[in-house]
Amino acid sequence: MEWLKNQLERSAFGVCSYLGDKMGIATARVRVYFIYLSFAAMGSPILIYLFIAFWLNLRQYIRNKRSVIWR
């Protein structure tokens, strides 16, 4: 069960863990807030989540490109 949880967290872009680390809040609590906000705001936090996921992946891509000196 722990393996499945780790795989799902990795494939979910890491947005909740990133936000939790930056704000000093548990990752599970951030996920619950996203779920509640999605129901309360009729899905608009999902767009914010996808934007942050895109931004984090773009940032990681740029960092990987810059870290390679010799090709």
C-alpha positions in Angstrom: 0.0 0.0 0.0 2.9 2.4 0.8 4.4 1.7 -2.7 1.1 2.7 -4.4 0.9 5.9 -2.3 4.4 6.9 -3.3 3.7 6.2 -7.0 0.5 8.3 -6.9 2.3 11.2 -5.2 5.1 11.2 -7.7 2.7 11.1 -10.7 0.6 14.0 -9.2 3.3 16.5 -10.2 4.4 17.2 -6.6 2.3 20.4 -6.4 0.8 19.7 -2.9 4.2 18.6 -1.5 5.8 21.8 -2.9 3.2 24.1 -1.5 3.3 22.2 1.8 7.0 22.6 2.1 7.0 26.3 1.2 4.2 27.1 3.7 5.2 24.7 6.4 2.0 22.7 6.3 1.6 18.9 6.0 1.1 17.7 2.4 -2.0 15.8 3.3 -3.6 18.9 4.7 -2.8 20.8 1.4 -4.5 18.0 -0.6 -7.6 18.1 1.6 -7.8 21.9 1.1 -7.6 21.5 -2.7 -10.3 18.9 -2.6 -12.6 21.1 -0.4 -11.9 24.2 -2.5 -12.6 22.3 -5.7 -16.1 21.3 -4.4 -16.8 24.7 -2.9 -15.6 26.7 -6.0 -16.9 24.3 -8.6 -13.6 23.2 -9.9 -11.6 26.4 -10.3 -8.8 25.4 -7.9 -8.1 22.5 -10.4 -7.0 25.1 -12.9 -4.7 26.7 -10.4 -3.3 23.2 -9.6 -2.6 22.5 -13.3 -1.0 25.9 -13.7 1.3 25.3 -10.7 2.1 21.8 -12.0 3.1 23.3 -15.4 5.2 25.9 -13.8 7.1 23.4 -11.6 7.7 21.1 -14.5 9.0 24.0 -16.6 11.2 25.2 -13.8 12.7 21.6 -13.4 13.3 21.4 -17.1 15.2 24.7 -17.1 17.3 23.6 -14.1 18.2 20.3 -15.8 19.2 22.2 -19.0 21.4 24.6 -17.1 23.1 21.9 -14.9 24.7 20.2 -17.9 27.9 22.0 -18.8 29.5 19.6 -21.3 27.6 17.7 -23.9 
